[in-house]
Amino acid sequence: MRPAAPDDLPFLKRLFLESREDLAAALEGNPLAEGLMDMQFRAKTAHYKAAFPNADERVLTVGDQPIGRLTTIDEGDRFHIVDIAVLRKFQRQGFGTAALLRIQSEGAVMGKSVSLTVALGNPARQLYERIGFQEISRTATDATMLWTLF
């Protein structure tokens, strides 16, 4: 992992586009699709900057090749994972798990827990449970999960 830099923007846009299959499918055949997807990426980026101005955005890499991203915020007593995404080609190879374990390790060293929110039905939840996250609250669409060493 390394800190995200301004020149990572094209990669981060590619990662966003790949992770939004639902939006791409809805726009399939629409001649404005590329522009709409770009607008969605810019909107998400602007929202994160406004909602999480002190977020720590990292790029996951294999060698020098970017393969994913991890965005966290320090909430004092815990780190909250805002977003994690890995290019499809690199999924299910342990890269996302390694990134999560690293955040857990950083939290343990600093005496912090780690939280995240996951959509109900998202298969990533199985990974989160496997590495020790437990559900602490739920809405109609999401579950908030917490990992703590203590």
C-alpha positions as CSV (number, residue, x, y, z in Angstrom):
1,M,0.0,0.0,0.0
2,R,1.1,3.5,-0.6
3,P,-0.6,6.9,-0.3
4,A,-2.8,7.9,-3.3
5,A,-1.3,10.7,-5.4
6,P,-2.9,13.0,-8.0
7,D,-1.5,10.9,-10.9
8,D,-3.5,8.0,-9.6
9,L,-6.8,9.6,-10.7
10,P,-7.0,7.7,-14.0
11,F,-6.5,4.4,-12.2
12,L,-9.0,5.3,-9.5
13,K,-11.6,6.2,-12.2
14,R,-11.0,2.8,-13.9
15,L,-11.4,1.0,-10.6
16,F,-14.7,2.9,-9.9
17,L,-16.0,2.1,-13.4
18,E,-15.2,-1.6,-13.0
19,S,-16.8,-1.7,-9.6
20,R,-20.1,-0.2,-10.8
21,E,-21.3,-3.0,-13.0
22,D,-24.9,-2.2,-12.0
23,L,-24.6,1.3,-13.3
24,A,-22.8,0.2,-16.5
25,A,-25.6,-2.3,-17.2
26,A,-28.3,0.3,-16.7
27,L,-26.5,2.6,-19.1
28,E,-25.7,0.0,-21.7
29,G,-26.5,1.2,-25.2
30,N,-26.9,4.8,-24.0
31,P,-24.7,7.1,-26.2
32,L,-24.2,9.3,-23.1
33,A,-23.0,6.4,-20.9
34,E,-19.3,7.4,-20.8
35,G,-20.2,10.9,-19.8
36,L,-22.6,9.8,-17.2
37,M,-20.2,7.3,-15.7
38,D,-17.5,10.1,-15.5
39,M,-20.1,12.3,-13.8
40,Q,-20.8,9.6,-11.2
41,F,-17.1,9.1,-10.6
42,R,-16.6,12.9,-10.1
43,A,-19.6,13.0,-7.8
44,K,-18.4,10.2,-5.6
45,T,-14.9,11.7,-5.4
46,A,-16.4,15.1,-4.5
47,H,-18.7,13.5,-1.9
48,Y,-15.8,11.7,-0.2
49,K,-13.7,14.8,-0.1
50,A,-16.5,16.8,1.5
51,A,-17.7,14.0,3.9
52,F,-14.2,12.8,4.8
53,P,-11.8,15.7,4.4
54,N,-9.1,14.0,6.4
55,A,-9.5,10.6,4.8
56,D,-6.4,8.5,4.3
57,E,-6.6,7.2,0.7
58,R,-4.2,4.4,-0.2
59,V,-3.5,2.6,-3.4
60,L,-3.0,-1.2,-3.2
61,T,-0.2,-2.3,-5.4
62,V,1.5,-5.4,-6.8
63,G,5.0,-4.2,-7.4
64,D,4.4,-0.8,-9.0
65,Q,1.1,-1.8,-10.5
66,P,-2.0,-0.3,-8.8
67,I,-4.7,-2.9,-8.2
68,G,-7.0,-1.4,-5.7
69,R,-7.7,1.3,-3.1
70,L,-8.4,1.6,0.6
71,T,-9.9,4.7,2.1
72,T,-10.0,5.1,5.9
73,I,-10.7,7.8,8.5
74,D,-9.4,8.1,12.0
75,E,-12.3,8.5,14.3
76,G,-10.2,8.8,17.5
77,D,-10.9,5.4,19.1
78,R,-11.1,3.6,15.8
79,F,-10.3,3.5,12.2
80,H,-13.3,3.4,9.9
81,I,-12.9,1.8,6.5
82,V,-14.8,4.1,4.1
83,D,-14.1,2.2,1.0
84,I,-12.1,-0.8,-0.3
85,A,-12.0,-2.0,-3.8
86,V,-9.8,-4.3,-5.9
87,L,-9.7,-4.7,-9.6
88,R,-11.7,-7.9,-10.6
89,K,-8.6,-9.5,-12.1
90,F,-6.9,-9.4,-8.7
91,Q,-9.8,-10.4,-6.5
92,R,-9.8,-13.6,-4.5
93,Q,-6.0,-13.6,-4.4
94,G,-5.6,-12.2,-0.8
95,F,-4.8,-8.6,-1.7
96,G,-7.9,-7.2,-0.1
97,T,-7.5,-9.4,2.9
98,A,-3.9,-8.3,3.3
99,A,-5.0,-4.6,3.2
100,L,-7.6,-5.2,5.9
101,L,-5.2,-7.2,8.1
102,R,-2.7,-4.3,7.8
103,I,-5.3,-1.8,9.0
104,Q,-6.2,-4.1,11.9
105,S,-2.5,-4.4,12.7
106,E,-2.2,-0.6,12.7
107,G,-5.2,-0.3,14.9
108,A,-3.9,-2.9,17.3
109,V,-0.6,-1.0,17.6
110,M,-2.4,2.2,18.3
111,G,-5.1,0.7,20.6
112,K,-7.9,1.3,18.1
113,S,-10.7,-0.9,16.8
114,V,-11.6,-0.9,13.1
115,S,-15.1,-0.5,11.7
116,L,-16.8,-0.7,8.3
117,T,-20.2,-0.7,6.7
118,V,-21.2,-3.4,4.2
119,A,-24.3,-3.8,2.0
120,L,-26.5,-6.6,3.1
121,G,-26.0,-9.5,0.7
122,N,-22.4,-8.4,-0.3
123,P,-20.3,-11.5,-0.4
124,A,-17.3,-9.5,1.1
125,R,-19.1,-9.8,4.4
126,Q,-17.9,-13.4,4.7
127,L,-14.3,-12.2,4.4
128,Y,-14.9,-9.5,7.1
129,E,-16.4,-12.2,9.4
130,R,-13.5,-14.5,8.7
131,I,-10.9,-11.9,9.9
132,G,-12.9,-11.1,13.0
133,F,-15.4,-8.3,12.2
134,Q,-18.7,-8.6,14.0
135,E,-22.0,-6.9,13.2
136,I,-22.8,-4.2,15.7
137,S,-25.8,-2.5,13.9
138,R,-28.0,-2.8,10.9
139,T,-30.2,-0.7,8.7
140,A,-32.5,-1.9,5.9
141,T,-29.6,-2.0,3.5
142,D,-26.3,-2.1,5.4
143,A,-24.6,-3.7,8.4
144,T,-21.9,-1.9,10.4
145,M,-19.2,-4.3,11.6
146,L,-16.5,-3.8,14.2
147,W,-13.2,-5.5,14.8
148,T,-11.4,-5.1,18.1
149,L,-8.4,-6.7,19.6
150,F,-9.6,-6.0,23.1
